[in-house]
Amino acid sequence: MCQFYVDDAFAVAHRKAASIMLYKKLPGFYGLSFIEETNKIEKLINNPEKATDGNFGRAKEDKLKYLPELEKIADTYS
């Protein structure tokens, strides 16, 4: 078995799959890729100096609620 859980999958961190929810059973940590992804997003939100394009794949209804906020920082999006 394992002694701790490393979450390195930013894109699926919101899911309730057993492999993602291990942090509830084991000591958990964020992996380097997860940290890098969140740092990039934070930089984009806090310092949108360059032109920003938003590209939303796999359209899901729950993503639509984020569009008004993303429109404020994106020059274009698709």
PDB file of N, CA, C and O in Angstrom:
ATOM      1  N   MET A   1       0.822  -1.181   0.000  1.00  0.00           N
ATOM      2  CA  MET A   1       0.000   0.000   0.000  1.00  0.00           C
ATOM      3  C   MET A   1       0.871   1.252   0.000  1.00  0.00           C
ATOM      4  O   MET A   1       2.097   1.171  -0.079  1.00  0.00           O
ATOM      5  N   CYS A   2       0.244   2.365   0.086  1.00  0.00           N
ATOM      6  CA  CYS A   2       0.997   3.617   0.067  1.00  0.00           C
ATOM      7  C   CYS A   2       0.784   4.382   1.378  1.00  0.00           C
ATOM      8  O   CYS A   2      -0.143   4.105   2.139  1.00  0.00           O
ATOM      9  N   GLN A   3       1.663   5.341   1.611  1.00  0.00           N
ATOM     10  CA  GLN A   3       1.630   6.088   2.858  1.00  0.00           C
ATOM     11  C   GLN A   3       1.098   7.500   2.695  1.00  0.00           C
ATOM     12  O   GLN A   3       0.677   8.125   3.669  1.00  0.00           O
ATOM     13  N   PHE A   4       1.115   8.013   1.448  1.00  0.00           N
ATOM     14  CA  PHE A   4       0.598   9.350   1.208  1.00  0.00           C
ATOM     15  C   PHE A   4       0.105   9.456  -0.224  1.00  0.00           C
ATOM     16  O   PHE A   4       0.351   8.570  -1.042  1.00  0.00           O
ATOM     17  N   TYR A   5      -0.586  10.535  -0.522  1.00  0.00           N
ATOM     18  CA  TYR A   5      -1.223  10.762  -1.812  1.00  0.00           C
ATOM     19  C   TYR A   5      -0.659  12.035  -2.429  1.00  0.00           C
ATOM     20  O   TYR A   5      -0.582  13.066  -1.760  1.00  0.00           O
ATOM     21  N   VAL A   6      -0.261  11.972  -3.713  1.00  0.00           N
ATOM     22  CA  VAL A   6       0.218  13.154  -4.435  1.00  0.00           C
ATOM     23  C   VAL A   6      -0.756  13.436  -5.570  1.00  0.00           C
ATOM     24  O   VAL A   6      -0.921  12.616  -6.473  1.00  0.00           O
ATOM     25  N   ASP A   7      -1.399  14.595  -5.521  1.00  0.00           N
ATOM     26  CA  ASP A   7      -2.328  15.002  -6.578  1.00  0.00           C
ATOM     27  C   ASP A   7      -1.546  15.808  -7.597  1.00  0.00           C
ATOM     28  O   ASP A   7      -1.121  16.929  -7.319  1.00  0.00           O
ATOM     29  N   ASP A   8      -1.357  15.237  -8.774  1.00  0.00           N
ATOM     30  CA  ASP A   8      -0.618  15.916  -9.833  1.00  0.00           C
ATOM     31  C   ASP A   8      -1.470  16.056 -11.084  1.00  0.00           C
ATOM     32  O   ASP A   8      -0.944  16.278 -12.175  1.00  0.00           O
ATOM     33  N   ALA A   9      -2.778  15.929 -10.930  1.00  0.00           N
ATOM     34  CA  ALA A   9      -3.692  15.985 -12.062  1.00  0.00           C
ATOM     35  C   ALA A   9      -4.669  17.141 -11.887  1.00  0.00           C
ATOM     36  O   ALA A   9      -5.809  16.939 -11.471  1.00  0.00           O
ATOM     37  N   PHE A  10      -4.220  18.351 -12.204  1.00  0.00           N
ATOM     38  CA  PHE A  10      -5.033  19.543 -12.014  1.00  0.00           C
ATOM     39  C   PHE A  10      -6.374  19.447 -12.748  1.00  0.00           C
ATOM     40  O   PHE A  10      -7.413  19.814 -12.200  1.00  0.00           O
ATOM     41  N   ALA A  11      -6.344  18.957 -13.975  1.00  0.00           N
ATOM     42  CA  ALA A  11      -7.543  18.940 -14.817  1.00  0.00           C
ATOM     43  C   ALA A  11      -8.672  18.076 -14.263  1.00  0.00           C
ATOM     44  O   ALA A  11      -9.836  18.287 -14.605  1.00  0.00           O
ATOM     45  N   VAL A  12      -8.346  17.119 -13.424  1.00  0.00           N
ATOM     46  CA  VAL A  12      -9.388  16.234 -12.892  1.00  0.00           C
ATOM     47  C   VAL A  12      -9.545  16.361 -11.378  1.00  0.00           C
ATOM     48  O   VAL A  12     -10.251  15.561 -10.764  1.00  0.00           O
ATOM     49  N   ALA A  13      -8.908  17.340 -10.778  1.00  0.00           N
ATOM     50  CA  ALA A  13      -8.913  17.484  -9.323  1.00  0.00           C
ATOM     51  C   ALA A  13     -10.315  17.705  -8.751  1.00  0.00           C
ATOM     52  O   ALA A  13     -10.545  17.460  -7.567  1.00  0.00           O
ATOM     53  N   HIS A  14     -11.241  18.161  -9.574  1.00  0.00           N
ATOM     54  CA  HIS A  14     -12.598  18.427  -9.105  1.00  0.00           C
ATOM     55  C   HIS A  14     -13.480  17.180  -9.079  1.00  0.00           C
ATOM     56  O   HIS A  14     -14.568  17.203  -8.502  1.00  0.00           O
ATOM     57  N   ARG A  15     -13.025  16.107  -9.690  1.00  0.00           N
ATOM     58  CA  ARG A  15     -13.849  14.896  -9.787  1.00  0.00           C
ATOM     59  C   ARG A  15     -13.905  14.159  -8.459  1.00  0.00           C
ATOM     60  O   ARG A  15     -13.064  14.357  -7.582  1.00  0.00           O
ATOM     61  N   LYS A  16     -14.911  13.307  -8.330  1.00  0.00           N
ATOM     62  CA  LYS A  16     -15.100  12.559  -7.092  1.00  0.00           C
ATOM     63  C   LYS A  16     -14.730  11.087  -7.248  1.00  0.00           C
ATOM     64  O   LYS A  16     -15.260  10.232  -6.540  1.00  0.00           O
ATOM     65  N   ALA A  17     -13.828  10.797  -8.166  1.00  0.00           N
ATOM     66  CA  ALA A  17     -13.352   9.428  -8.360  1.00  0.00           C
ATOM     67  C   ALA A  17     -12.539   9.000  -7.140  1.00  0.00           C
ATOM     68  O   ALA A  17     -11.935   9.833  -6.466  1.00  0.00           O
ATOM     69  N   ALA A  18     -12.528   7.729  -6.870  1.00  0.00           N
ATOM     70  CA  ALA A  18     -11.824   7.208  -5.688  1.00  0.00           C
ATOM     71  C   ALA A  18     -10.351   7.590  -5.697  1.00  0.00           C
ATOM     72  O   ALA A  18      -9.790   7.915  -4.651  1.00  0.00           O
ATOM     73  N   SER A  19      -9.723   7.555  -6.863  1.00  0.00           N
ATOM     74  CA  SER A  19      -8.296   7.871  -6.920  1.00  0.00           C
ATOM     75  C   SER A  19      -8.022   9.352  -6.656  1.00  0.00           C
ATOM     76  O   SER A  19      -6.923   9.703  -6.227  1.00  0.00           O
ATOM     77  N   ILE A  20      -8.984  10.214  -6.900  1.00  0.00           N
ATOM     78  CA  ILE A  20      -8.819  11.644  -6.649  1.00  0.00           C
ATOM     79  C   ILE A  20      -9.154  11.973  -5.189  1.00  0.00           C
ATOM     80  O   ILE A  20      -8.628  12.940  -4.638  1.00  0.00           O
ATOM     81  N   MET A  21      -9.997  11.202  -4.584  1.00  0.00           N
ATOM     82  CA  MET A  21     -10.443  11.479  -3.219  1.00  0.00           C
ATOM     83  C   MET A  21      -9.555  10.836  -2.147  1.00  0.00           C
ATOM     84  O   MET A  21      -9.906  10.863  -0.967  1.00  0.00           O
ATOM     85  N   LEU A  22      -8.428  10.267  -2.530  1.00  0.00           N
ATOM     86  CA  LEU A  22      -7.535   9.623  -1.567  1.00  0.00           C
ATOM     87  C   LEU A  22      -7.026  10.574  -0.488  1.00  0.00           C
ATOM     88  O   LEU A  22      -6.636  10.137   0.594  1.00  0.00           O
ATOM     89  N   TYR A  23      -7.030  11.876  -0.784  1.00  0.00           N
ATOM     90  CA  TYR A  23      -6.552  12.836   0.217  1.00  0.00           C
ATOM     91  C   TYR A  23      -7.378  12.770   1.503  1.00  0.00           C
ATOM     92  O   TYR A  23      -6.924  13.212   2.558  1.00  0.00           O
ATOM     93  N   LYS A  24      -8.588  12.220   1.412  1.00  0.00           N
ATOM     94  CA  LYS A  24      -9.418  12.090   2.615  1.00  0.00           C
ATOM     95  C   LYS A  24      -8.966  10.922   3.492  1.00  0.00           C
ATOM     96  O   LYS A  24      -9.276  10.873   4.682  1.00  0.00           O
ATOM     97  N   LYS A  25      -8.235   9.991   2.898  1.00  0.00           N
ATOM     98  CA  LYS A  25      -7.802   8.795   3.623  1.00  0.00           C
ATOM     99  C   LYS A  25      -6.313   8.821   3.984  1.00  0.00           C
ATOM    100  O   LYS A  25      -5.891   8.168   4.939  1.00  0.00           O
ATOM    101  N   LEU A  26      -5.520   9.576   3.218  1.00  0.00           N
ATOM    102  CA  LEU A  26      -4.071   9.588   3.390  1.00  0.00           C
ATOM    103  C   LEU A  26      -3.566  11.024   3.493  1.00  0.00           C
ATOM    104  O   LEU A  26      -4.243  11.950   3.048  1.00  0.00           O
ATOM    105  N   PRO A  27      -2.392  11.216   4.071  1.00  0.00           N
ATOM    106  CA  PRO A  27      -1.782  12.546   4.002  1.00  0.00           C
ATOM    107  C   PRO A  27      -1.577  12.901   2.527  1.00  0.00           C
ATOM    108  O   PRO A  27      -1.090  12.077   1.753  1.00  0.00           O
ATOM    109  N   GLY A  28      -1.945  14.110   2.142  1.00  0.00           N
ATOM    110  CA  GLY A  28      -1.887  14.470   0.734  1.00  0.00           C
ATOM    111  C   GLY A  28      -0.992  15.651   0.439  1.00  0.00           C
ATOM    112  O   GLY A  28      -0.765  16.515   1.286  1.00  0.00           O
ATOM    113  N   PHE A  29      -0.479  15.670  -0.802  1.00  0.00           N
ATOM    114  CA  PHE A  29       0.403  16.725  -1.269  1.00  0.00           C
ATOM    115  C   PHE A  29       0.066  17.047  -2.715  1.00  0.00           C
ATOM    116  O   PHE A  29      -0.481  16.209  -3.432  1.00  0.00           O
ATOM    117  N   TYR A  30       0.396  18.277  -3.150  1.00  0.00           N
ATOM    118  CA  TYR A  30       0.259  18.638  -4.557  1.00  0.00           C
ATOM    119  C   TYR A  30       1.561  18.311  -5.264  1.00  0.00           C
ATOM    120  O   TYR A  30       2.647  18.546  -4.733  1.00  0.00           O
ATOM    121  N   GLY A  31       1.440  17.765  -6.470  1.00  0.00           N
ATOM    122  CA  GLY A  31       2.619  17.449  -7.265  1.00  0.00           C
ATOM    123  C   GLY A  31       3.151  18.678  -7.990  1.00  0.00           C
ATOM    124  O   GLY A  31       2.495  19.719  -8.017  1.00  0.00           O
ATOM    125  N   LEU A  32       4.333  18.559  -8.576  1.00  0.00           N
ATOM    126  CA  LEU A  32       4.985  19.683  -9.249  1.00  0.00           C
ATOM    127  C   LEU A  32       4.181  20.185 -10.444  1.00  0.00           C
ATOM    128  O   LEU A  32       4.110  21.393 -10.669  1.00  0.00           O
ATOM    129  N   SER A  33       3.582  19.292 -11.206  1.00  0.00           N
ATOM    130  CA  SER A  33       2.776  19.718 -12.356  1.00  0.00           C
ATOM    131  C   SER A  33       1.526  20.457 -11.904  1.00  0.00           C
ATOM    132  O   SER A  33       1.126  21.441 -12.526  1.00  0.00           O
ATOM    133  N   PHE A  34       0.916  19.997 -10.838  1.00  0.00           N
ATOM    134  CA  PHE A  34      -0.275  20.655 -10.287  1.00  0.00           C
ATOM    135  C   PHE A  34       0.078  22.081  -9.853  1.00  0.00           C
ATOM    136  O   PHE A  34      -0.653  23.024 -10.155  1.00  0.00           O
ATOM    137  N   ILE A  35       1.186  22.230  -9.154  1.00  0.00           N
ATOM    138  CA  ILE A  35       1.621  23.546  -8.679  1.00  0.00           C
ATOM    139  C   ILE A  35       1.946  24.466  -9.852  1.00  0.00           C
ATOM    140  O   ILE A  35       1.593  25.645  -9.834  1.00  0.00           O
ATOM    141  N   GLU A  36       2.612  23.936 -10.863  1.00  0.00           N
ATOM    142  CA  GLU A  36       2.949  24.741 -12.045  1.00  0.00           C
ATOM    143  C   GLU A  36       1.683  25.241 -12.745  1.00  0.00           C
ATOM    144  O   GLU A  36       1.609  26.401 -13.152  1.00  0.00           O
ATOM    145  N   GLU A  37       0.701  24.371 -12.881  1.00  0.00           N
ATOM    146  CA  GLU A  37      -0.561  24.750 -13.532  1.00  0.00           C
ATOM    147  C   GLU A  37      -1.284  25.847 -12.750  1.00  0.00           C
ATOM    148  O   GLU A  37      -1.768  26.812 -13.340  1.00  0.00           O
ATOM    149  N   THR A  38      -1.357  25.705 -11.443  1.00  0.00           N
ATOM    150  CA  THR A  38      -2.040  26.725 -10.645  1.00  0.00           C
ATOM    151  C   THR A  38      -1.265  28.042 -10.666  1.00  0.00           C
ATOM    152  O   THR A  38      -1.877  29.110 -10.661  1.00  0.00           O
ATOM    153  N   ASN A  39       0.060  27.988 -10.689  1.00  0.00           N
ATOM    154  CA  ASN A  39       0.855  29.216 -10.783  1.00  0.00           C
ATOM    155  C   ASN A  39       0.601  29.946 -12.097  1.00  0.00           C
ATOM    156  O   ASN A  39       0.504  31.173 -12.118  1.00  0.00           O
ATOM    157  N   LYS A  40       0.492  29.204 -13.186  1.00  0.00           N
ATOM    158  CA  LYS A  40       0.208  29.818 -14.488  1.00  0.00           C
ATOM    159  C   LYS A  40      -1.165  30.473 -14.508  1.00  0.00           C
ATOM    160  O   LYS A  40      -1.322  31.574 -15.037  1.00  0.00           O
ATOM    161  N   ILE A  41      -2.144  29.812 -13.942  1.00  0.00           N
ATOM    162  CA  ILE A  41      -3.491  30.373 -13.899  1.00  0.00           C
ATOM    163  C   ILE A  41      -3.524  31.621 -13.029  1.00  0.00           C
ATOM    164  O   ILE A  41      -4.146  32.619 -13.394  1.00  0.00           O
ATOM    165  N   GLU A  42      -2.861  31.569 -11.890  1.00  0.00           N
ATOM    166  CA  GLU A  42      -2.804  32.729 -10.994  1.00  0.00           C
ATOM    167  C   GLU A  42      -2.128  33.919 -11.679  1.00  0.00           C
ATOM    168  O   GLU A  42      -2.587  35.055 -11.554  1.00  0.00           O
ATOM    169  N   LYS A  43      -1.038  33.654 -12.401  1.00  0.00           N
ATOM    170  CA  LYS A  43      -0.334  34.719 -13.114  1.00  0.00           C
ATOM    171  C   LYS A  43      -1.242  35.338 -14.178  1.00  0.00           C
ATOM    172  O   LYS A  43      -1.278  36.559 -14.331  1.00  0.00           O
ATOM    173  N   LEU A  44      -1.956  34.520 -14.894  1.00  0.00           N
ATOM    174  CA  LEU A  44      -2.864  35.004 -15.929  1.00  0.00           C
ATOM    175  C   LEU A  44      -3.963  35.882 -15.347  1.00  0.00           C
ATOM    176  O   LEU A  44      -4.288  36.930 -15.905  1.00  0.00           O
ATOM    177  N   ILE A  45      -4.527  35.460 -14.241  1.00  0.00           N
ATOM    178  CA  ILE A  45      -5.621  36.205 -13.618  1.00  0.00           C
ATOM    179  C   ILE A  45      -5.125  37.510 -13.006  1.00  0.00           C
ATOM    180  O   ILE A  45      -5.778  38.545 -13.141  1.00  0.00           O
ATOM    181  N   ASN A  46      -3.988  37.470 -12.343  1.00  0.00           N
ATOM    182  CA  ASN A  46      -3.489  38.648 -11.637  1.00  0.00           C
ATOM    183  C   ASN A  46      -2.714  39.630 -12.503  1.00  0.00           C
ATOM    184  O   ASN A  46      -2.634  40.812 -12.166  1.00  0.00           O
ATOM    185  N   ASN A  47      -2.139  39.171 -13.613  1.00  0.00           N
ATOM    186  CA  ASN A  47      -1.323  40.031 -14.470  1.00  0.00           C
ATOM    187  C   ASN A  47      -1.636  39.803 -15.948  1.00  0.00           C
ATOM    188  O   ASN A  47      -0.765  39.350 -16.692  1.00  0.00           O
ATOM    189  N   PRO A  48      -2.834  40.099 -16.382  1.00  0.00           N
ATOM    190  CA  PRO A  48      -3.176  39.856 -17.794  1.00  0.00           C
ATOM    191  C   PRO A  48      -2.600  40.944 -18.718  1.00  0.00           C
ATOM    192  O   PRO A  48      -3.352  41.686 -19.349  1.00  0.00           O
ATOM    193  N   GLU A  49      -1.258  41.034 -18.793  1.00  0.00           N
ATOM    194  CA  GLU A  49      -0.603  42.069 -19.579  1.00  0.00           C
ATOM    195  C   GLU A  49      -0.610  41.756 -21.067  1.00  0.00           C
ATOM    196  O   GLU A  49      -0.733  42.664 -21.889  1.00  0.00           O
ATOM    197  N   LYS A  50      -0.484  40.511 -21.415  1.00  0.00           N
ATOM    198  CA  LYS A  50      -0.445  40.113 -22.814  1.00  0.00           C
ATOM    199  C   LYS A  50      -1.840  39.754 -23.296  1.00  0.00           C
ATOM    200  O   LYS A  50      -2.748  39.513 -22.501  1.00  0.00           O
ATOM    201  N   ALA A  51      -1.994  39.722 -24.614  1.00  0.00           N
ATOM    202  CA  ALA A  51      -3.268  39.271 -25.184  1.00  0.00           C
ATOM    203  C   ALA A  51      -3.547  37.853 -24.705  1.00  0.00           C
ATOM    204  O   ALA A  51      -2.650  37.010 -24.665  1.00  0.00           O
ATOM    205  N   THR A  52      -4.757  37.610 -24.355  1.00  0.00           N
ATOM    206  CA  THR A  52      -5.137  36.315 -23.806  1.00  0.00           C
ATOM    207  C   THR A  52      -6.271  35.726 -24.621  1.00  0.00           C
ATOM    208  O   THR A  52      -7.272  36.395 -24.880  1.00  0.00           O
ATOM    209  N   ASP A  53      -6.118  34.488 -25.020  1.00  0.00           N
ATOM    210  CA  ASP A  53      -7.156  33.774 -25.737  1.00  0.00           C
ATOM    211  C   ASP A  53      -7.664  32.653 -24.853  1.00  0.00           C
ATOM    212  O   ASP A  53      -6.879  31.924 -24.246  1.00  0.00           O
ATOM    213  N   GLY A  54      -8.965  32.518 -24.783  1.00  0.00           N
ATOM    214  CA  GLY A  54      -9.563  31.414 -24.043  1.00  0.00           C
ATOM    215  C   GLY A  54     -10.083  30.379 -25.013  1.00  0.00           C
ATOM    216  O   GLY A  54     -10.792  30.718 -25.961  1.00  0.00           O
ATOM    217  N   ASN A  55      -9.749  29.146 -24.794  1.00  0.00           N
ATOM    218  CA  ASN A  55     -10.202  28.060 -25.647  1.00  0.00           C
ATOM    219  C   ASN A  55     -10.852  27.023 -24.753  1.00  0.00           C
ATOM    220  O   ASN A  55     -10.193  26.417 -23.907  1.00  0.00           O
ATOM    221  N   PHE A  56     -12.126  26.824 -24.939  1.00  0.00           N
ATOM    222  CA  PHE A  56     -12.881  25.927 -24.075  1.00  0.00           C
ATOM    223  C   PHE A  56     -13.262  24.685 -24.850  1.00  0.00           C
ATOM    224  O   PHE A  56     -14.097  24.725 -25.754  1.00  0.00           O
ATOM    225  N   GLY A  57     -12.637  23.579 -24.481  1.00  0.00           N
ATOM    226  CA  GLY A  57     -12.938  22.317 -25.131  1.00  0.00           C
ATOM    227  C   GLY A  57     -13.946  21.519 -24.318  1.00  0.00           C
ATOM    228  O   GLY A  57     -14.179  21.787 -23.140  1.00  0.00           O
ATOM    229  N   ARG A  58     -14.521  20.554 -24.968  1.00  0.00           N
ATOM    230  CA  ARG A  58     -15.480  19.663 -24.321  1.00  0.00           C
ATOM    231  C   ARG A  58     -16.534  20.451 -23.553  1.00  0.00           C
ATOM    232  O   ARG A  58     -16.629  20.370 -22.328  1.00  0.00           O
ATOM    233  N   ALA A  59     -17.308  21.200 -24.292  1.00  0.00           N
ATOM    234  CA  ALA A  59     -18.314  22.081 -23.690  1.00  0.00           C
ATOM    235  C   ALA A  59     -19.206  21.311 -22.720  1.00  0.00           C
ATOM    236  O   ALA A  59     -19.828  20.309 -23.072  1.00  0.00           O
ATOM    237  N   LYS A  60     -19.245  21.805 -21.515  1.00  0.00           N
ATOM    238  CA  LYS A  60     -20.106  21.244 -20.488  1.00  0.00           C
ATOM    239  C   LYS A  60     -20.899  22.399 -19.900  1.00  0.00           C
ATOM    240  O   LYS A  60     -20.388  23.510 -19.759  1.00  0.00           O
ATOM    241  N   GLU A  61     -22.118  22.134 -19.566  1.00  0.00           N
ATOM    242  CA  GLU A  61     -22.993  23.187 -19.081  1.00  0.00           C
ATOM    243  C   GLU A  61     -22.441  23.884 -17.840  1.00  0.00           C
ATOM    244  O   GLU A  61     -22.612  25.094 -17.691  1.00  0.00           O
ATOM    245  N   ASP A  62     -21.787  23.150 -16.954  1.00  0.00           N
ATOM    246  CA  ASP A  62     -21.281  23.775 -15.727  1.00  0.00           C
ATOM    247  C   ASP A  62     -20.151  24.776 -15.991  1.00  0.00           C
ATOM    248  O   ASP A  62     -19.877  25.626 -15.143  1.00  0.00           O
ATOM    249  N   LYS A  63     -19.491  24.690 -17.154  1.00  0.00           N
ATOM    250  CA  LYS A  63     -18.437  25.645 -17.486  1.00  0.00           C
ATOM    251  C   LYS A  63     -19.004  26.996 -17.902  1.00  0.00           C
ATOM    252  O   LYS A  63     -18.310  28.010 -17.818  1.00  0.00           O
ATOM    253  N   LEU A  64     -20.240  27.021 -18.343  1.00  0.00           N
ATOM    254  CA  LEU A  64     -20.836  28.259 -18.836  1.00  0.00           C
ATOM    255  C   LEU A  64     -20.894  29.345 -17.768  1.00  0.00           C
ATOM    256  O   LEU A  64     -20.829  30.529 -18.098  1.00  0.00           O
ATOM    257  N   LYS A  65     -21.015  28.974 -16.509  1.00  0.00           N
ATOM    258  CA  LYS A  65     -21.104  29.974 -15.449  1.00  0.00           C
ATOM    259  C   LYS A  65     -19.807  30.757 -15.270  1.00  0.00           C
ATOM    260  O   LYS A  65     -19.816  31.829 -14.664  1.00  0.00           O
ATOM    261  N   TYR A  66     -18.676  30.235 -15.793  1.00  0.00           N
ATOM    262  CA  TYR A  66     -17.395  30.924 -15.679  1.00  0.00           C
ATOM    263  C   TYR A  66     -17.142  31.912 -16.812  1.00  0.00           C
ATOM    264  O   TYR A  66     -16.235  32.737 -16.712  1.00  0.00           O
ATOM    265  N   LEU A  67     -17.923  31.845 -17.884  1.00  0.00           N
ATOM    266  CA  LEU A  67     -17.665  32.680 -19.050  1.00  0.00           C
ATOM    267  C   LEU A  67     -17.686  34.181 -18.762  1.00  0.00           C
ATOM    268  O   LEU A  67     -16.795  34.882 -19.241  1.00  0.00           O
ATOM    269  N   PRO A  68     -18.642  34.713 -18.013  1.00  0.00           N
ATOM    270  CA  PRO A  68     -18.621  36.161 -17.776  1.00  0.00           C
ATOM    271  C   PRO A  68     -17.322  36.659 -17.137  1.00  0.00           C
ATOM    272  O   PRO A  68     -16.827  37.724 -17.506  1.00  0.00           O
ATOM    273  N   GLU A  69     -16.773  35.917 -16.198  1.00  0.00           N
ATOM    274  CA  GLU A  69     -15.519  36.322 -15.569  1.00  0.00           C
ATOM    275  C   GLU A  69     -14.341  36.159 -16.527  1.00  0.00           C
ATOM    276  O   GLU A  69     -13.434  36.991 -16.539  1.00  0.00           O
ATOM    277  N   LEU A  70     -14.348  35.100 -17.324  1.00  0.00           N
ATOM    278  CA  LEU A  70     -13.258  34.882 -18.266  1.00  0.00           C
ATOM    279  C   LEU A  70     -13.284  35.906 -19.397  1.00  0.00           C
ATOM    280  O   LEU A  70     -12.232  36.262 -19.929  1.00  0.00           O
ATOM    281  N   GLU A  71     -14.460  36.378 -19.768  1.00  0.00           N
ATOM    282  CA  GLU A  71     -14.559  37.410 -20.795  1.00  0.00           C
ATOM    283  C   GLU A  71     -13.834  38.688 -20.378  1.00  0.00           C
ATOM    284  O   GLU A  71     -13.330  39.427 -21.224  1.00  0.00           O
ATOM    285  N   LYS A  72     -13.784  38.937 -19.093  1.00  0.00           N
ATOM    286  CA  LYS A  72     -13.131  40.146 -18.589  1.00  0.00           C
ATOM    287  C   LYS A  72     -11.624  40.143 -18.805  1.00  0.00           C
ATOM    288  O   LYS A  72     -11.014  41.208 -18.906  1.00  0.00           O
ATOM    289  N   ILE A  73     -11.005  38.948 -18.879  1.00  0.00           N
ATOM    290  CA  ILE A  73      -9.548  38.889 -19.025  1.00  0.00           C
ATOM    291  C   ILE A  73      -9.108  38.361 -20.380  1.00  0.00           C
ATOM    292  O   ILE A  73      -7.931  38.483 -20.721  1.00  0.00           O
ATOM    293  N   ALA A  74      -9.999  37.783 -21.159  1.00  0.00           N
ATOM    294  CA  ALA A  74      -9.621  37.229 -22.452  1.00  0.00           C
ATOM    295  C   ALA A  74      -9.953  38.211 -23.572  1.00  0.00           C
ATOM    296  O   ALA A  74     -11.032  38.804 -23.594  1.00  0.00           O
ATOM    297  N   ASP A  75      -9.013  38.374 -24.498  1.00  0.00           N
ATOM    298  CA  ASP A  75      -9.263  39.208 -25.667  1.00  0.00           C
ATOM    299  C   ASP A  75     -10.207  38.510 -26.629  1.00  0.00           C
ATOM    300  O   ASP A  75     -11.105  39.128 -27.202  1.00  0.00           O
ATOM    301  N   THR A  76      -9.994  37.225 -26.797  1.00  0.00           N
ATOM    302  CA  THR A  76     -10.861  36.410 -27.636  1.00  0.00           C
ATOM    303  C   THR A  76     -11.033  35.056 -26.965  1.00  0.00           C
ATOM    304  O   THR A  76     -10.228  34.666 -26.119  1.00  0.00           O
ATOM    305  N   TYR A  77     -12.061  34.361 -27.337  1.00  0.00           N
ATOM    306  CA  TYR A  77     -12.228  32.993 -26.855  1.00  0.00           C
ATOM    307  C   TYR A  77     -13.078  32.212 -27.843  1.00  0.00           C
ATOM    308  O   TYR A  77     -13.846  32.775 -28.623  1.00  0.00           O
ATOM    309  N   SER A  78     -12.917  30.909 -27.785  1.00  0.00           N
ATOM    310  CA  SER A  78     -13.701  30.034 -28.664  1.00  0.00           C
ATOM    311  C   SER A  78     -14.097  28.795 -27.908  1.00  0.00           C
ATOM    312  O   SER A  78     -14.765  27.921 -28.461  1.00  0.00           O
TER     313      SER A  78
END
